[in-house]
């Protein structure tokens, strides 16, 4: 087969053989098995030929007993001509419309941060190699496969890497009543929890109590195989897996487009607060602080807001920070509407704001992307992708699960810039290798960078 470089072993088996391998030698000897039935095969080996010549040469040594017990030995060469064709599996891949199973991955959110993270995990673990086609739609991805087993493997991977739930169905395509063979098309639907990084959520009272008497208003700091939440008023952290979320679902209170820019007027680090009864673990990577902030759009007024924040380790007076204004908004949430208004903070700060243009210009690394059919991209998708790249620079825990490649087009600058935005060090980057295989696809093929 000229696509997958496998050899046909009659009647219908395709096997992987590299040049001058034992498997290929056995396959060639079976072609002349009838001719060797009257002699004894002593030795067999390959004679080197040009890999692209479509010729294979075998040097055979045979023996046969002749008159009066005398043994005659002879060495001769057999030449094979390799004929290229396409195997059935490659036919299906090239057809693109042929598939037996599809995995539909969906997330009902306006931001695609979790999808970008999932894409990098799929690339790192090479889960996309068996797909016939990847199609992108407005709220998810469709992965098409030639067998149900490959699709099931993808579903198992998704359930281990992101909090999700799945269900499957199948449709009968054809049925042979004589051989009792059924032909089905299977569909797997995977729904990822509708929570992304930097979302402000309101937990149900029962769930908040079970997590160590947390505040109901929390911030999602990252989404991996679980949802990582932090209470900005106490630094208490909790992790929620997919099963817990679907038993006690909650929604995001704001959209990312509703982020507002604040300026820090004054900030004071708070010493360790006394833990309440049944309180859970607290974050060691964040610092609790009390801050007075003012909207940059209201600098001509004296209106300031007081809030507690978990970003005390990176914020200083005069810094710009993005956050959500809860004091002047209408919260449409079943749990938030039942809360005591005194327990709802006026402002929740999410992350420090940096100059995006400067960050893009100094970014000397890049990520790979899945090859997929797109319905069309807009400026909002590009903005969301830039948000994801900035999250990678700010969160070391997420970077450990992703392959980051050095961008040779951007000159290397010093990493010791304390005043600038966080950056990824060269030690965390990989060289972007372009591996081209020999025409045979064998293990001995030359690798070129």
C-alpha positions in Angstrom: 0.0 0.0 0.0 1.6 3.3 -1.1 -0.1 5.2 1.8 0.5 3.1 4.9 3.4 1.1 3.4 2.0 -2.3 4.5 2.3 -5.5 2.5 -0.5 -7.8 1.5 -0.4 -11.3 3.0 -3.0 -13.3 1.0 -5.9 -13.6 1.2 -6.7 -10.3 3.0 -4.2 -9.5 5.7 -2.0 -6.4 5.6 1.1 -6.6 7.7 3.7 -4.0 8.6 7.2 -4.9 7.3 10.3 -2.8 7.2 12.9 -3.2 4.5 15.3 -6.2 5.1 13.3 -7.4 8.1 12.5 -10.9 9.1 8.8 -10.3 8.5 9.4 -9.2 4.9 11.8 -12.2 4.3 9.1 -14.6 5.5 6.5 -13.0 3.3 8.8 -13.3 0.2 9.7 -17.0 0.9 6.0 -17.9 1.0 5.6 -16.6 -2.5 7.9 -19.4 -3.8 7.0 -22.0 -1.2 5.9 -24.5 -4.0 9.2 -24.2 -5.8 11.2 -24.9 -2.6 9.2 -28.1 -1.7 11.7 -30.4 -3.5 14.9 -28.9 -2.1 16.1 -28.0 1.4 16.5 -24.3 2.1 19.9 -23.6 3.9 20.2 -19.8 3.9 18.3 -16.8 2.8 19.1 -13.1 2.8 18.5 -9.8 1.2 20.7 -8.2 -1.5 20.7 -4.4 -1.1 18.6 -2.5 -3.6 17.7 1.1 -3.9 14.7 1.7 -1.5 12.7 3.5 -4.3 13.4 1.0 -7.0 10.4 -1.2 -6.3 12.7 -4.2 -6.4 13.5 -6.8 -3.8 16.3 -9.3 -4.3 16.8 -12.5 -2.2 19.9 -14.6 -2.2 18.9 -18.2 -1.5 21.1 -21.3 -0.8 19.5 -24.7 -1.3 20.6 -28.3 -1.2 19.3 -31.5 -2.7 20.5 -35.1 -2.5 21.5 -36.5 -5.9 22.9 -39.9 -7.0 24.5 -42.2 -4.4 24.1 -39.9 -1.5 25.9 -37.0 -3.0 24.6 -33.5 -1.9 24.4 -30.7 -4.4 24.3 -27.1 -3.2 23.4 -24.1 -5.2 23.1 -20.3 -4.7 20.8 -18.3 -6.8 19.0 -14.9 -6.7 15.2 -14.3 -6.8 14.0 -10.9 -7.8 10.6 -9.5 -6.7 8.7 -6.6 -8.2 6.7 -4.5 -5.6 3.3 -3.4 -7.0 1.7 -0.5 -5.3 -2.0 -0.4 -4.5 -4.3 0.9 -1.7 -5.5 -1.2 1.2 -9.1 -1.1 2.4 -8.3 1.0 5.5 -6.6 3.7 3.4 -9.5 3.7 1.0 -11.8 4.6 3.9 -9.5 7.3 5.1 -9.2 8.9 1.7 -12.9 8.7 1.2 -13.4 11.0 4.3 -17.1 10.5 4.2 -16.8 6.9 5.3 -17.1 6.4 9.1 -18.5 3.9 11.5 -18.3 5.9 14.7 -18.3 9.6 15.6 -17.4 11.3 18.9 -19.3 14.6 19.4 -17.6 16.8 22.0 -19.6 19.8 23.2 -19.3 22.5 25.8 -22.1 25.1 26.3 -20.0 28.1 27.0 -19.1 31.3 25.1 -15.3 30.8 25.8 -13.3 28.0 24.3 -10.4 27.9 26.9 -11.2 24.3 27.9 -11.3 23.2 24.2 -7.9 24.8 23.5 -6.4 23.0 26.5 -8.1 19.7 25.4 -6.7 20.2 21.9 -3.1 20.3 23.2 -3.7 17.2 25.3 -4.9 15.3 22.3 -1.8 16.4 20.3 0.6 15.5 23.1 -0.9 11.9 23.4 -1.4 11.5 19.7 -5.1 10.6 20.0 -5.8 12.3 16.6 -3.8 9.9 14.5 -6.6 7.4 13.9 -9.3 9.9 13.0 -10.7 10.0 9.5 -11.8 13.6 9.9 -12.1 16.3 12.5 -14.8 18.9 12.0 -15.1 22.1 14.1 -18.5 23.6 14.7 -19.6 26.6 16.8 -19.8 24.8 20.2 -17.5 21.8 19.8 -15.6 19.2 17.7 -16.6 16.1 15.9 -14.1 13.2 15.6 -14.8 10.6 12.9 -13.4 7.0 13.2 -13.4 3.8 11.1 -14.2 1.6 14.1 -16.2 1.8 17.3 -13.2 0.7 19.4 -11.1 3.7 18.3 -14.0 6.0 19.2 -14.5 4.4 22.6 -10.8 4.9 23.3 -11.2 8.6 22.6 -14.2 8.8 24.9 -12.3 7.1 27.7 -9.4 9.6 27.2 -11.8 12.6 27.4 -13.4 11.4 30.6 -9.9 11.1 32.2 -8.7 14.5 31.2 -11.7 16.9 31.5 -14.8 16.7 33.7 -17.5 15.4 31.4 -20.3 13.0 30.9 -21.1 10.8 27.9 -23.8 8.8 26.3 -23.8 6.6 23.2 -26.3 5.5 20.6 -26.1 3.4 17.4 -28.1 3.2 14.2 -28.5 0.0 12.1 -27.2 0.5 8.5 -27.5 -3.0 7.1 -28.1 -6.5 8.1 -27.1 -9.8 6.4 -29.8 -12.3 7.3 -27.7 -15.3 6.0 -24.5 -14.6 7.9 -26.2 -12.7 10.8 -23.9 -9.8 10.4 -25.1 -6.3 11.5 -23.5 -3.1 10.3 -24.0 -0.2 12.8 -23.0 3.5 12.9 -22.2 4.5 16.5 -22.4 8.0 18.0 -20.8 9.1 21.2 -21.9 12.4 22.8 -19.5 13.9 25.3 -20.6 17.0 27.2 -17.9 19.0 29.0 -18.9 20.9 32.1 -19.8 24.5 31.1 -17.2 26.1 33.5 -14.0 27.7 32.2 -11.0 29.2 33.9 -11.6 32.7 35.4 -15.3 32.1 35.7 -17.1 33.4 38.9 -19.5 30.8 40.1 -22.2 30.5 42.8 -22.3 27.1 44.5 -25.4 25.6 46.0 -25.5 25.9 49.9 -25.3 22.1 50.2 -22.3 21.8 47.9 -20.4 24.7 49.6 -21.0 23.1 53.0 -19.7 19.7 51.8 -16.5 21.4 50.4 -15.5 22.7 53.9 -18.0 25.5 54.5 -16.7 27.5 51.6 -18.2 30.8 50.5 -20.8 30.3 47.7 -19.1 32.9 45.5 -15.9 31.3 44.2 -13.5 31.8 41.3 -12.4 28.9 39.0 -8.6 29.1 38.8 -8.2 26.2 36.3 -10.0 23.3 34.7 -8.0 20.0 34.3 -9.5 16.6 35.1 -11.4 18.5 37.9 -12.7 22.0 38.5 -10.3 23.9 40.7 -12.1 26.6 42.8 -10.8 29.2 45.2 -12.6 31.4 47.8 -11.2 34.9 47.2 -12.1 35.9 50.8 -10.4 33.1 52.6 -8.0 31.4 50.1 -9.8 28.1 50.7 -9.5 25.8 47.7 -11.6 22.8 46.5 -11.7 20.4 43.5 -14.9 19.2 42.0 -14.9 16.2 39.6 -17.4 15.6 36.8 -19.7 13.3 38.8 -20.0 15.8 41.7 -20.8 18.7 39.3 -23.6 16.8 37.5 -25.1 16.0 40.9 -24.9 19.6 42.1 -24.8 21.7 38.9 -24.0 25.4 39.0 -23.4 28.1 36.3 -21.0 30.9 35.7 -22.4 34.3 36.8 -20.6 36.3 34.1 -19.4 36.1 30.6 -15.7 36.8 29.8 -16.8 39.9 27.8 -18.2 41.4 31.0 -14.8 41.7 32.6 -14.1 45.3 33.6 -10.8 47.1 34.3 -10.0 48.4 37.7 -7.1 50.2 39.2 -5.7 49.4 42.6 -5.9 52.5 44.8 -4.7 50.8 48.0 -3.9 47.2 49.0 -3.0 45.5 52.3 -1.8 42.0 52.7 -3.8 40.1 55.4 -2.3 37.7 57.8 -3.5 34.2 58.1 -7.2 34.2 59.0 -8.5 31.8 61.6 -10.1 28.8 60.0 -13.7 28.2 60.6 -15.3 24.9 61.8 -14.7 22.2 59.2 -12.7 24.4 56.8 -10.8 22.8 54.1 -7.3 23.3 52.7 -6.0 26.7 51.7 -3.9 27.7 48.8 -0.1 28.3 49.3 0.4 29.9 45.9 -1.9 32.9 46.6 -1.8 35.7 49.1 -4.9 37.1 50.8 -5.3 40.9 50.6 -7.8 43.6 51.1 -7.9 46.3 48.4 -9.7 49.5 47.5 -10.2 49.6 43.7 -11.8 52.0 41.3 -13.0 51.5 37.7 -10.8 53.0 35.1 -14.1 54.3 33.4 -15.0 56.2 36.6 -11.6 57.9 37.4 -13.3 61.3 37.3 -15.5 60.3 40.3 -14.8 59.4 43.9 -16.6 56.1 43.7 -14.3 53.3 45.1 -15.0 49.6 45.9 -13.6 47.5 48.8 -13.0 43.8 48.2 -10.9 40.8 49.3 -8.7 39.2 46.7 -6.5 36.1 46.3 -4.1 38.1 44.1 -2.2 39.8 46.9 1.1 38.3 45.8 1.2 40.1 42.4 -0.9 43.3 42.9 0.5 46.7 44.0 -1.0 50.2 44.2 -1.4 51.6 40.7 -1.7 48.2 39.0 -4.5 47.5 36.5 -6.6 44.4 37.2 -9.6 42.8 35.5 -12.6 41.8 37.6 -16.4 41.6 37.8 -18.7 44.2 39.3 -21.3 42.4 41.4 -22.5 45.6 43.2 -24.1 47.1 40.0 -25.3 44.0 38.2 -28.4 42.0 38.1 -27.5 38.4 39.0 -29.8 36.0 37.3 -28.9 32.8 39.3 -31.1 30.6 41.4 -28.5 30.3 44.2 -27.2 33.9 44.2 -30.7 35.3 44.4 -31.3 33.4 47.7 -28.0 34.5 49.3 -27.8 37.2 52.0 -26.8 40.4 50.2 -24.1 41.1 52.9 -22.4 37.8 51.9 -22.0 38.9 48.2 -18.8 40.9 47.6 -19.0 44.2 45.6 -16.1 43.3 43.3 -14.3 40.0 42.5 -10.9 40.5 41.0 -9.8 37.8 38.5 -6.3 38.6 37.0 -3.8 41.3 36.6 -3.9 43.2 33.3 -0.9 43.6 31.1 -0.3 45.2 27.7 -1.5 42.5 25.2 0.4 44.0 22.2 3.7 43.8 24.0 3.1 40.2 25.1 2.4 39.1 21.6 5.5 40.8 20.3 7.8 39.2 22.9 6.2 35.7 22.7 9.0 33.4 21.4 7.0 30.2 21.6 4.1 28.5 19.8 1.7 25.6 19.9 0.6 23.1 17.4 -3.0 22.8 16.2 -5.2 20.0 15.0 -5.9 19.8 11.3 -9.6 20.1 11.1 -12.4 21.4 8.9 -13.5 24.8 10.1 -16.9 26.4 9.5 -15.2 29.8 9.7 -13.2 31.8 12.2 -13.8 35.3 13.5 -12.0 37.9 15.5 -13.6 36.6 18.7 -12.0 33.2 18.2 -8.6 34.9 17.8 -9.1 36.9 21.0 -10.1 33.7 22.9 -7.0 31.9 21.7 -4.8 34.8 22.8 -6.5 34.6 26.3 -5.5 30.9 26.4 -1.9 31.7 25.5 -1.8 34.3 28.3 -3.2 31.8 30.7 -0.3 29.4 29.8 2.2 32.1 30.6 0.6 32.8 34.0 -0.1 29.2 35.1 2.8 26.8 35.4 0.6 23.8 36.5 -1.2 23.8 33.1 2.0 24.1 31.1 3.3 20.8 32.5 0.6 18.9 30.5 1.3 20.7 27.2 4.1 20.5 24.6 5.4 24.1 24.0 7.7 24.7 21.0 10.2 27.4 20.5 9.4 29.9 17.8 12.6 30.4 15.8 11.2 33.5 14.1 11.1 35.5 17.4 14.5 36.5 18.8 15.4 35.3 22.3 15.3 37.9 25.0 16.4 37.8 28.6 13.9 36.2 30.9 14.8 38.4 33.8 12.1 41.1 33.5 10.5 41.5 36.9 8.2 44.4 35.9 6.8 42.8 32.7 4.2 40.1 32.3 5.0 36.5 33.1 6.9 34.6 30.5 7.7 31.0 29.7 11.4 30.1 30.1 13.5 28.4 27.4 13.9 25.4 29.6 10.2 24.6 29.2 10.2 24.7 25.4 10.8 21.9 22.9 12.5 22.2 19.6 10.0 22.0 16.8 11.1 18.8 14.9 9.9 18.0 11.3 10.4 14.3 10.9 10.2 13.0 7.3 10.1 9.2 6.9 11.6 7.1 4.2 9.3 5.9 1.4 9.0 2.6 3.1 8.0 4.2 6.4 10.5 1.8 8.1 12.3 2.1 11.4 15.6 2.6 9.6 14.4 5.6 7.7 16.5 8.8 7.9 15.1 11.5 10.2 15.7 15.1 9.1 15.1 18.2 11.3 
